[in-house]
Amino acid sequence: MTAVAAGVAAGHPATAAAGMRILEQGGSAADAAVAATFASCVAETVMTGLGGGGHAIHWNAERREAHLIDFFVNVPGRGAGGHRGERHPVDVAFGDHVIPYDIGMGTVGVPGVAQGCGELHDRWGRLEWTALLEPARELAVEGVAMPYRHALTMLMVIDALALDVGERIYTPGGTPLRTGDVMRQPGLATAFDLLASEGPQTFVKGTIAERMLAMSAERGGLLTARDLEDYEVRVTPAERGVAFGPC
C-alpha cells in the first residue's frame, strides 16, 4: 500500500494544527475540516465565527464523487413584521478606500456553521462529534497568539470589533492586540460545551438558539425562531468542475 501524505491549509497555525490533530487520530478529511473550522472560530475571529456561514467541497476518491455543501447564512426575518432593527454605521478603510458598513443586531443573519459541520460529520465523519470540538475548546480556554496579518486586519475593523464584550477581547487594557499577543475568549468554551452536549441543534432549538433569540428581541434584531427552524444545509452532487486560471 502506498502511503499518502496529508496536509491542512488554514489561515492560522492553530487552525491547521487542529485539523492535523484529528487526522493523526484517524479522522477523515471531513472530520479534520470540521475541527479546523471550529478552531478557526476561535483563532480567526477577526475573519469568521460560530455565527457565520460557509461552503465546503467533499471529494470521494474511491467513488470519484464530489459534493458541494452550502451552509452560508440566510437572510433573517421570516414571520416577523418589517423593521430595520438595531444598526450602527461603521466606516472601514481598505487602503485609500473607505467603505461604509452597518453592524448591530439588525444586520445579523441566520447562522449555518454548526449545521454545516454537523452535515459533514454525519455524512463522512469517522470520529465522535465531541472529539472534533476538543481542539477549539482548548484554544478558547488557553488563548491563541495573534499573527501579524490578523493584527493588521483587526486594526482596520477595530471600531466594529471593540464593542460590548469585544472591547475586552480585542483591546484589553484599552490597547488593541498586537502581533504575538494572546487573544482570550473563554466564553467560547461554553458554546463548544453546548455543541458537545446538544449537537448542532443547539443553534436551532437548543440553548444557543434561545440566547440568540433573546438577544435579538432585546436589541431589536430581525432573527426569529422560524428563521432558525427553517434553516437547511444544501448538499448537491457536483457533476462537473470549472478550472480558473490567471486573467
C-alpha positions in Angstrom: 0.0 0.0 0.0 1.3 3.4 -0.9 1.5 5.9 1.9 -0.3 9.2 1.3 0.9 12.3 3.0 -1.9 14.5 4.5 -1.9 18.3 5.0 -4.1 21.0 6.2 -4.1 24.6 4.9 -5.6 27.3 7.1 -5.5 31.0 7.9 -3.9 30.4 11.3 -1.3 27.9 12.5 -3.6 26.8 15.4 -6.4 26.1 12.9 -4.1 23.9 10.8 -2.9 22.1 13.9 -6.4 21.3 14.9 -7.1 19.6 11.6 -3.8 17.7 11.6 -4.5 16.5 15.2 -7.8 15.0 14.0 -6.1 13.3 11.0 -3.5 11.8 13.3 -6.3 10.4 15.5 -7.7 8.5 12.5 -10.3 11.0 11.5 -11.4 11.5 7.9 -10.8 14.6 5.8 -14.3 15.7 6.7 -13.5 15.3 10.4 -10.4 17.4 10.0 -12.3 20.1 8.1 -14.9 20.3 10.9 -12.3 20.5 13.7 -10.3 23.1 11.7 -13.5 25.1 11.1 -14.4 25.2 14.8 -10.8 26.1 15.6 -10.9 29.0 13.2 -14.0 30.3 15.0 -11.6 30.9 18.0 -8.2 31.6 16.3 -9.6 33.7 13.4 -12.5 35.7 14.9 -11.2 38.7 13.0 -12.3 36.9 9.9 -15.1 34.5 11.0 -17.0 33.0 13.8 -19.6 30.5 15.0 -22.4 32.8 14.0 -21.2 32.8 10.4 -21.6 30.5 7.4 -19.6 28.9 4.7 -19.3 26.3 1.9 -17.4 23.0 1.5 -16.5 20.6 -1.3 -16.2 16.9 -0.4 -14.3 14.6 -2.8 -14.7 10.8 -2.5 -11.7 9.4 -4.3 -12.9 5.8 -4.3 -16.2 6.7 -5.9 -14.8 9.7 -7.7 -17.8 11.8 -6.5 -17.8 15.4 -5.4 -20.5 17.2 -3.4 -21.0 20.8 -2.7 -22.1 21.7 0.9 -23.8 25.1 1.2 -24.2 26.3 4.8 -24.0 30.0 4.1 -26.0 32.4 6.2 -29.6 33.1 5.4 -31.5 36.5 5.4 -33.5 36.7 8.7 -37.0 38.0 9.4 -39.3 35.1 8.5 -42.7 35.5 10.1 -41.8 39.0 11.5 -43.0 42.4 10.6 -40.7 44.5 8.5 -38.3 46.8 10.5 -34.7 47.8 10.2 -33.5 46.6 13.6 -30.5 47.9 15.6 -27.9 49.3 13.3 -24.7 51.2 13.9 -22.7 52.8 11.0 -19.0 52.0 10.8 -16.5 53.1 8.2 -13.8 50.6 7.2 -10.7 51.7 5.3 -9.2 49.4 2.7 -6.1 51.3 1.9 -7.3 54.6 0.5 -10.9 53.4 0.0 -13.3 53.9 2.9 -16.4 51.7 2.7 -19.4 52.3 5.0 -20.9 49.3 6.8 -23.7 48.7 9.3 -23.3 46.5 12.3 -25.6 45.5 15.1 -28.4 43.0 15.7 -30.3 44.4 12.8 -27.6 43.1 10.5 -27.3 39.6 12.0 -28.1 36.7 9.6 -29.2 33.1 10.2 -26.0 31.2 11.2 -25.0 28.0 9.4 -21.6 26.9 10.6 -22.7 24.4 13.2 -25.3 22.8 11.0 -22.8 22.6 8.1 -20.2 21.0 10.2 -22.8 18.6 11.5 -23.8 17.6 8.0 -20.1 17.0 7.0 -19.6 14.8 10.1 -22.9 12.8 9.7 -22.1 12.0 6.1 -18.4 11.5 6.0 -17.0 11.5 9.6 -15.3 8.7 11.5 -14.6 10.1 14.9 -17.0 11.1 17.6 -18.6 14.5 17.3 -17.2 15.6 20.7 -13.6 14.8 19.6 -13.9 17.4 16.8 -14.7 20.1 19.3 -11.9 19.5 21.7 -9.1 21.4 19.8 -11.3 24.5 19.5 -12.4 24.4 23.1 -8.8 24.2 24.3 -7.9 27.3 22.2 -10.9 29.1 23.7 -9.7 28.3 27.3 -5.9 28.8 26.8 -6.0 31.7 24.3 -4.3 31.9 20.9 -1.5 34.2 19.6 -2.4 36.9 17.1 -0.5 36.6 13.8 0.8 39.7 12.0 -1.8 39.7 9.3 -4.7 39.2 11.7 -3.5 42.1 13.9 -3.2 44.3 10.8 -6.7 43.3 9.7 -8.1 43.8 13.2 -7.0 47.4 13.2 -8.9 48.0 10.0 -12.2 46.9 11.6 -11.4 47.7 15.3 -14.4 50.1 15.6 -16.7 47.1 14.8 -14.9 44.5 16.9 -14.2 46.5 20.0 -17.9 46.9 21.1 -19.5 45.4 24.2 -17.6 42.3 25.2 -15.4 42.8 22.1 -13.7 45.6 23.9 -12.0 43.3 26.5 -11.2 40.7 23.8 -9.6 42.9 21.2 -8.5 45.9 23.2 -7.6 44.5 26.7 -6.4 47.3 28.9 -7.5 49.8 26.3 -4.9 48.9 23.8 -5.5 46.9 20.6 -3.9 43.4 20.4 -0.6 43.4 18.6 1.4 40.7 16.8 2.1 37.9 19.2 -0.3 39.0 21.8 -2.7 36.3 23.1 -6.3 36.6 22.3 -8.5 35.2 25.0 -12.2 34.2 24.5 -13.1 31.8 27.4 -16.8 32.4 26.7 -16.5 30.4 23.6 -15.7 27.3 25.7 -19.3 27.4 26.9 -20.5 27.4 23.3 -18.4 24.3 22.5 -19.7 22.6 25.6 -23.3 23.2 24.4 -22.3 21.9 20.9 -20.9 18.8 22.5 -24.0 18.1 24.7 -26.8 19.3 22.4 -25.2 18.9 19.0 -25.6 21.3 16.1 -29.3 21.6 17.0 -28.3 24.0 19.8 -28.4 26.6 17.1 -31.9 25.6 16.1 -34.0 24.8 19.1 -31.4 24.5 21.9 -29.7 26.7 24.4 -27.7 28.8 21.9 -30.8 29.4 19.8 -32.7 30.6 22.9 -29.9 33.0 23.8 -29.6 34.4 20.2 -33.4 34.9 20.0 -33.5 36.6 23.4 -30.7 39.0 22.4 -32.4 39.7 19.1 -35.6 40.6 20.8 -33.8 42.7 23.4 -31.8 44.7 20.8 -34.3 44.9 18.0 -32.8 42.3 15.8 -34.5 40.5 12.9 -33.8 36.9 13.8 -36.9 34.7 14.5 -37.4 31.2 15.7 -38.8 30.3 12.3 -35.5 31.5 10.7 -33.6 29.0 12.8 -36.1 26.1 12.4 -36.3 26.6 8.6 -32.6 26.7 8.0 -31.4 23.9 5.8 -27.9 22.8 4.7 -27.9 22.1 1.0 -25.8 19.2 -0.3 -25.6 19.0 -4.1 -23.7 16.5 -6.3 -21.2 18.2 -8.4 -21.4 16.9 -12.0 -18.6 18.9 -13.4 -15.9 21.3 -12.3 -14.6 24.6 -13.7 -10.9 25.5 -13.7 -9.9 29.1 -13.2 -6.6 30.5 -14.3 -4.9 33.9 -14.2 -6.6 36.6 -16.3 
